[in-house]
Amino acid sequence: MAEPKIIFFDIDGTLLDQETGCISAKTRETLAKLHKKGILLCAATGRPTASLPDLADLPFDGFLTSNGSLCYTKGQTIFKNPIDPKDVRTVLANAAKLGRPVSVVVRDRMAANGIDQDLADYYQLAGLTLTVAEDFDAVCKEDVYQIMMGCRNDDHEPILRGTTSVKIAVSWERAVDVIPAAGGKGASIEKVLEFFHLDSSQALAFGDSYNDIEMLQAVGTGIAMGNATEKLKAVADEICPPVSEDGIYRYCTEHKLI
């Protein structure tokens, strides 16, 4: 395998061990060594910007947030893909019919119109506490990049009923992210590669969940963590050890990337 020019990393379950809530010292060491070699590093996550863990001490060159609906470097926006306002209204109405509160994601904030256990637990996975925003209606008039809500698989079709340009991304079995139909991690990676003047063959990606499938398919080498879902492992080019066993460090060491 030729040495990559850019590597994309999912966060939860890939960089961050959700059992410990931490990014291990070995993973941090790996990122520093990769960056020192001149390899570009990008975080690619379903998390909104407002719920990113503290990554200030890590050498990331780019961030793909809200499943790729908003992508940026530390200095500029690379790509933004908000949901059509009509579809925002339709999804909110559909959620209300299901008796489900939602959280809308704008550039630097998340705002919810209610609380249920699934949505609260979805927030908790990112270390956040769910609260109701008094200005929810006003926030919905901004560019909305993602809509989060608790649900089950049978709710997917009713959630999207009547919409024209959104789809569902899943990273956890009790909730969904509604994002632009033309979006997702795979589509945003294409935009990021174009920004850095790179080809997909020069890119590598690590992921663990359903919403990483398109990401692994958009790069030259897609690697599933040992703790990844079986569906992701089925499309991966390679499988590395789980995050709890410093899979990224071990992969990069064995392939002489560091």
Summary of the structure (lengths in Angstrom):
residues: 258
radius of gyration: 17.7
end to end distance: 13.8
largest distance: 53.6
contacts: 918
relative contact order: 0.18
helix: 35%
strand: 24%
